[in-house]
Amino acid sequence: MIGSALDYLALVTFLTSWLGYTQFSKRKAKTTQCIARVMHQQRIHWMSQVIAKEVRVAEAALLANLERNIAFFASTTLLILAGVLTLFSQVEKLEMVIGSIPFSVSPDHALVQVKLALLACIFVLAFFQFTWSMRQYGFVNVMIGAAPLDKSGTDKNLLAYARQMAVVQDQAAHSYNYGLRSYYFAMAALCWFLHPSAFIFASLFVVYTLYQREFNSRAVQAITLAQAHLEKDPAYKVNE
């Protein structure tokens, strides 16, 4: 048997925390103001304004900036993944390092490989999410380029088209968010090398941190208030 009962409990806690929080945040976002919900409303308004602009250089620049950020994480993920895979050939040295850390459990050769495999899987998932996010932002660029001009901003058909642009952009942002979330949980997985109890605590702490930032942060409050002010503008009501 590889590992102890506490190791299995820690792994189950980790997976439950990640998958459970993902489902929880999706459902709660439908009824509660959070980063995902308020930013979706902002994207709808942004894309509604695009169709009324003849020159869309600013939009292209903003989207390019978003894509650069994602490209940075995608390339960084590949470097981290290469480092993790390299450690498979240096397990003995890694065990010596772990054994020298105070309060760490005695490393088990097979279990260390399982832990490395978990990290590798996390960063593979993160890479898939980041690259899919980049592709979707590319789709948004194409849709903006194809959008007809409507200076009045009252064409219902084009407003519906703008909403679909916002949906695609929203999905791109979700993929980016899932990629970043993988990094958060990778930090928790690192604690497994020290002790399974630390792994459990780190997994729960990551969930708490994500919840606070996505639902209770000052950024959420500020964007929500900004959205309320925006909705008072007559032009916003037309775009709705």
Disulfide bonds with the S-S distance in Angstrom:
none
